[in-house]
């Protein structure tokens, strides 16, 4: 999972209105989204579960921190998502973009290069926009 910047102080970040944050896709999941891409006020933003140490806790309530990515970071996340949809499927994609017609799932064509080449974005505290408790309904 992508790490938050060490200097990040959640108490100093604003809470964003859930109705302004639309879930676009899920890149990592454990009993709910851990990270992926969302849209906030028309901008694609990377989200990461705010308190990873609470995952699976009996009284877990999730929050996610939204980050503005650099153009290069955004391109890289979009590239991996396109490969996931092409080779695995669109089941974690909520953009409305269907998997290309005539394609057959070949998960290994995604997961092998992903395991070998993917590097989570290195996030700085200045990239954090705020946190959200839920995503807008589609």
N, C-alpha and C positions, 0 to 999 in steps of 0.2 A: 504494500500500500504506500502511496505517496506520503512523504513526511511533511508536516507543517514546519515552517521556519521556527527555529529555537526561540527567537525573540517574540513570537506571536503571543499576544495577550488577548484572549477572547473577551475579557471584561472591557477592553477598550474598543472593540468592534461593534458597530451598530447591528441591531437585529433588523433584517430585511423583511419586507412584507411578503408572505408566502404566495399571495396571488400575483406577485410580480416575477416569480421565479418558476420557469417552466422546465421540467425535466426533459432533456433531449436524448440522453443515453446513459446507460450504466456500464462502466468499465470494470468494476469490481463489486462483488455482492456477497454478503453473508447475512442471511435472514433479513435482508433489506439492502438498499444501495449503500455502498461505502464510498465510491467515488465515480466520477464520470463528467458529463458535460450538461450544463443547464443554460438557459437563456434568461438574462436579467436585463430588463429595459432595452431589449433588442440586441444585446451583446452576448456572445457565447462566452461562458465562464466555466472554469474547471471547479468542481466541488469535491471536497474531501470531508469525510465524517470528522466532526470536531473533537470528539473524545474517544479515540480508538480503544482505550483501556476499558471502556464501559460496554463494548460489544459483547452481547450475550449475557449481560447482567440481568438478573431477575426483574429489576425495576428500570431497565434501560429505556431512556428517552433519547432519541437521536437528534442531533443538530449537525448541520453541515456548514463549512466555511466556503464561501465563494471567492475565487481568485480570478483576477484579470490576467490572462496569459500574454506573453509576447507573441508577435505574429509567427515567429518560428515555432514556439511551443504549441500554438493553436494548430498550425499546419500539421505538426507531427501527431497530435491527438486525432485530428480529422483523418489523417492517412491510416492510422491503425484502426479507427472505427470503420472506415470504408473496407479495409481488408477483412475485418470481422464479419461485416454484413455479407460480403462476397463469398467467403469460405465457410462461415459458421451459420449465419442467419441474421434476420432482423428482429429477433425476439427481445433484445434489450435496447432497441432503437425506437424512440418515440417521435422521430422527426417527420414521420409519414412517408419517408423514402423507402420504397419496397426493395427487396433484394432483386438483383438483375434477373430477368426472365431467362429460363433455360439453364440456370446454374444449379449445380448439385452440391450439397454440403461436402466439403473436404476439410474438416477442422484442423487436421495436421498442417495444412498449407497456411493456416494462420498461427496456430500455437507454437510450431517449431521456430519460425523466425521471431515470433513475439518473445519467447523465452530467451532466445539468443541475443536479440537486438534491442528490445524495448528498455528505455530508461525513463522513469517517471520524471515529470518536469521538476526542476529545482526551483522551488518557490521562495520568494522573498517576502518579508512582512509588508512591504509597500504594495504588493499585489493583492492583498486581502481586501475585499470589498465589504464584507460583513458576514453574518451567519443567518441561517434560516432553519425553522423547525419542521417545515414540510414544503412540498412543491405544489404549485397550482394544479388544479384538476384539468385534465385535457379536454 
